[in-house]
Amino acid sequence: MLTHYPYVITDQYKTQAALWLETIKNQENVAILAAPRSDCMMRINQLQEDEVLLQRLNSTLKYSFQTIDVNPLTIEDDQDISEYLVGLFNKDQSLGFTASSLEMWVNHLNKEKKSVVLIIPQADKYLSDTNHHVLGLFTSLIEKYFPIFSFLQVYETNVAHERNDIFTSTRTKLLQNIYYYPLYRENDILLFLSYLEKKWSFELSGELKKELINSCGGYFWLLKESARLIRNGVEDYFKQPSVDLRIRTVFQHLQEGEQKILEKTVFKQNDILPTEEQDKIYLQKVNIMNQDGRCTIKLLSDYIQYRVSGDDLVLLQDKISLNKVPLDYFLSRKEYRILRLLLKDRGSLVTRQQLAEVIWPDHNEEYSDWAIDQLMTRLRKRLESLSLSSTILQSVRGKGYILRK
């Protein structure tokens, strides 16, 4: 049992896999939403050899699993899908049959009372203008040959978000059961670290384990690399290129809206807009963010803070960015207009009258020094929250302000 994946059996895997199998047994499709770069696909591979869990599929049907990886550029219609599946099934000697058409395969599977679960490991690639027709072909396959075929799909994108409706609104049968596969909790992380200790014949102290959990969260990918560096005696293990690469990869695989939520979280900006709620809920469901609104991976928080730290504050094509990160969602409209003016004349005095003209373009003659000072105090706090120096915004008594270079 589990000959190809002699891996730690986590509580989460056992719980989630049981749900997937129960859904398949009910002759329905499964869509799994996993955190980017998680080990969810490895768990599905593991499941296919897990004799204990597979007993849950005991029914009048016999089940087999086939992983499919369709190139959207070579698939245009139902005939292309049929030819692809025929070639795939014919290569599988365990099925004990070959045929020249999908209809012949379906008749054989019906006769043998077999059902094939088609696994799509990287379903995200079909969420695009040029590729989403493949999802339509999968849906047609279900409708035509139910219950011979069912689908188990893995997404590292929040396919349930309304921004993906254009690709999924007519594919509801594929997405009739959505399950989240979150990053692991502490008990499973400790189990995994114990597994690594045994596998690599070394020992982690209790303090090191706490540090790993706090820094890497439930990412086994990060935990394994960090533990390997510790075992090899590498100092500053969290600052090594291999760890940095993994963190950058995780962040870059998040959707833009999810990145913005995490950036707001790291800089303690709690003004989550109604349009951002779906991204926040997704991050919580996959355990990148906890229910208190805190990022569960310190290395990721540090990376986000690093991206917008330093003093690479620039105005380009009338847009403000800090280390190439746009700041439009960090600042209020008035704060944004003020900072844009200060950046245009960076290093020079910007008078109170000039500030009033951009803050209240229609009523600047009615401005008060107190109102300007309050806005400048708020802007200074915003800049400090981005790890910029508290002295970057200099007040010139009675005259105005200077944004220091």
N, C-alpha and C positions, 0 to 999 in steps of 0.2 A: 504494500500500500504506500502511496506517495513516493514512489521510487525516484521520480524525476524532480520532486520538490520536497526534499527532506527538511522542511521549514517549521519554525515555531507555529503552533496552532493557537492563534489568538482567540479570545472570547468573542471579539467583534466578528472575526471571520465566521465562526460557527453560527452566530446569531444571524448575520446577514445572509450567508449562503443558504441557510434553512428557509429564509423568506423567498429567495430567488427560486429555489427548487419547488416550493409550495405553489408559487405562481405558475411555473412551467407545468407542474402537474395538473393545474386547472386549465391548461391549454391556452394560456395567455402570454403576452410578451413582456419582457423585462428591460427597462432602461435604467442604467446605473449612472448616477452623477457622482464622480469622484473628484477629490482635490487634485490639481495639476501635479503630475509626476509622482503620484502615490503608487503603491504596489497592488492596486486593485486588480489589474490584469493578471498579475502573477497568482493572485488568489483564485481567479477563475480557472486558470490552468491547473492549479492545485485541486480545485473542486472536481475536475474531470476524472481524477484518480482517487478521490476520497470515497472509498467503498462504504464507510459508515454513513456519511451524509447522503450519498446517492441512494441509499435504501429508502429514503423519503419519496423517491419517484416510483416506488412499487405501485403499479396500477395495471390496467389491461393493456397499456402500451409499453413497448420497449423503447428506451431513449438512447440516442447517440448524439455526440457533439461534433460540430464542424466549424472551424474558424475560417471566416471568409475575409478576404482583403481585396475588394473590388477596385480596380483603377477606373475612376469616373471617365477618363478620356477614351477608354475602350468599350464602355457600356453606354449604349444609346437607347435600347428598347428591350422588351420582354424576351426576345429571341437571344440577345446577348447574355442576359442573366441566365437563361435556361442553359445555354452552351457552357457558361462558366461553371454552373453547378454540376452539370453532367461530368465535366472533366474532373472536378473536385471529388465527386462521389466515386468515380471509376478508379481513382488512385488509392482510395481507402480500402485496403484488403480486408479490414475487419468487417466491412459491410457484406462481403462474400457475394458480390453481384456486380455486373457491368451492364451498361445499356447505351444505346445510341441517342436516346432522347429523354427529356425530363418526364414526359408522360409515362414512359416505360418504368422509370425510376419510381414515380408516384404509385403506379399500379403495384409494383413489387413491395414498396413500403406498406401500402394498404394491406396487401395479402399477408405480410409478415407481422402486421400490427406494430409497426415501428413509427416513431416520430423523430425528426431531426431538429435539434436546436442549433440554429445558425448564430454563431458568436461573431459580433462585429467589434474588434478590439479598439479601434480608433475612429469611432463614429463621427467625431468632430469634423473630420475632413469633408463630410457631406453637407455641412452647414455653410454653404456659399452659393452665390448666384449661378456658378458654373457647374456645381456638383450635386445640388439638392435633388435633381431629377432621379438620382439613384435611390433616395428614400422613397420616392413615389413608386419605383419599380419593386422595392421590397414590400411596400404596402399591397401592391397588386398581387404579389406572390402569396401573401397571407390570405387575401380574400379568395383567391382562386383555389388554393390547395389546403385550406384549413381542414383538419388539425395536423396535417402531415408536417408542416413547417412552423416553427416559432422562432422568435429572435431574442437574443440576449445581447444588448448593446452597452458599450462603455463610453461615456462622454467625460471629458475633462473641461467641458464648457457647460454653463448653466442653461441647458436646452429648454428648461421650463420658463426662462425669462421671456418677457413679451418682445424683446428685440429680435428673438429668433422665430417669432410667429410666422414670418414670411417664408421660412423654410419648413416649419413643422405643423402649421395649422390644418393641413389636409392629411397629415400622417398620424392621426390620433391613435390608430390601432398599434402602431409601433411604440407609442408613448403611453399606453393605457395603464402601465404600472411603473411609476418612477420611484426608485430607491436611492438614498444618499449613502455613499460609503465614506464616512468621515475619517480624519486622521485619528490615530490610535490614542486611547486614554492611558493613564499612568500604569494601571495594572498590566496592560499588554506591552507597554514600553519596557517595563522591568523584566517581563518574561523574555522579550527579545534581547535585552542586554545580557541576561543570564545565558541565553543561547549563544551569543557571540563569545562570552567568556569561556564557555565550554569548548566551542568550536576552535577558538584561537589560543586556548590554554594560557589565559592571562586573567587578571582580576581587577575590577574597578572598585574603588572605594565608594562608600555611601555618598560622600560629598561629590565625587565625580559623577555619579549617577544622577544626583539632583541637578548638577550643572548641565548635564546632557539633556535631561528632560526639559529644563527651563529654556535652554538655548535652541534645541532642535524641535521641540514640540513632539507631535506624533508622526513625524516624517522618518520612517525607517531608512530611507535613502540617505538622509542627513546624519542620522544616528550611526549608521554603519560606517560611513566615511570618517566621522569624527572619532569613533571608537578605534578604528584602524590606525589613525594618526597617533592617538594616545598610546596604543599598544606598541607602536614603532618608536615611541619616545620623542615625538615631534613636539617642540614647544610652540606656544601660540597656535594651537591646533585649529581654533575657529577662524584664524586669519589666513589660513593656507588657501592657495588658488583653487584647489579641488572643492573646498567647502564654499568659497565665494561663487564659483561657477554654478553650483547647485542652487544656491539662494537666488542668484540672478535668473536662473532658468525658471524657478518657481514663480518669481514675480512677473517675468515676461509672459508666462503662460496664462496669467490672470487677465480677464477682460478689463478694459479701461475703467469701467464703472467700479469694478471690484478694487482696482488699484487706488482709485480716488477715496473709497471708503477706508481702506487701510491707512492711507496717508492722513486722512482726517483723524483717524483713531490714534495714530502715533503722535500727532501734534495736539491731541486733546481738544479737537474741534467737534463738538457734539451736535452741530447743526445739520443733521442728516435730513435731506430733502425727501418729500414723498416719492419722488421719482427714483430715489436711491435705495428705497427700502428693500426691493427685491434682491439687490446685490448684497446688502447687509445680511438678509436672511440666509442667502446661499452660503456666505462665508461662515455663518454660525452653524449651519447644518453640516458643513464639511469640516468643522472644528478648526478652521484657520483663525476664527475669532470666537471668543467665548460669549456667554450670555450677558456678561457685564460690559461688552463692547471693547474688550482688550485682545490684541493679537496674541495668539498662543505660542508664537515662535519668536523668541527674542532676537535670533539672528536675522529674521526677516524685518523686524522692527528697526534693528540697527541699520540694516541695509537701506531701508526707506529713509531713515533720518540722514544717513550719509548722502543719499542722492540729492537731498535738498539742503545740505549743510554747506558751509564754506561761504564764499562771497562772490560767486559767479552769478551775480544778479544783473540781468541785462534786459534791455528793451529792444526788441527786433520786430520790425514791421508792425509797430504799435502794440505788440504783445509782450507781456512781462513773463520772464522765466527765471528760475533759479536752478543752476546746474542742469539746464535743458528741461526742467520740469515746469509746465505752465502753472501760474499762480492764480488764474482767474477764479478758481473755486475756493481759494484760501481767503480771499479778501472780499469785503463788501464793495458795492459799486463806488461809493465815495472813497474808500481806502484805495481802490484800484486807480481811480482818477488822480488822487493825490500822488501815489507812488509813480505813476506814469509821468507826471509833471516833474517830480524830483529827479527821475532817471534821465529825462531829457536835458536837464541842467545839472547833472551830477557834479558835485564839487563846488557848485556856485550857490549863492544865496537865492532862495525862492521867497519872495515877499508874501506877507499875509494877504495883500490884495490879490496877488496871482493865485494863491491857494483858494481864496474865496471865489474867484471867477470859475475855477474848475469844480469846486464843491457845490456851489449854488449858481449855476450859469445864468439862471433867469432872475435871481434875487440877490446878487452878490453885494449890492449896496446896503443890505440889511444885516450883514454878517456881524458877529461879535467875536472878540478875541477869545473869550471863554469857550465858545463853540468850536473854534478852530483848534484850541489847545486840547480839548477833549478828544477830538478826532485824531490828532497827532499822537496823543497818549495811547489810544487804541491801536493805531498803526504801529507804533514802536513795540507794543506787546506782541502784535502779530509777527513782526520781524524777529523778535527774540524767540518766539515759539518755533521758528524755522532755524534756530541755532545761529542766527546772525548776531553780531556783536550789539550789545545794548547801546554802544556809542555811535553806531552807524548813522543814526538820525540825530543831528546836532541842532539844538535850539539857539538862535541868536536873539537875545533879549530885545523885545520891542520891535524887531524887524521881520523875522521869519525863520526859515529852517534851511539846513544844508544836509544833503545826503552825501556822507563822506565816501570817498573812493577807497 
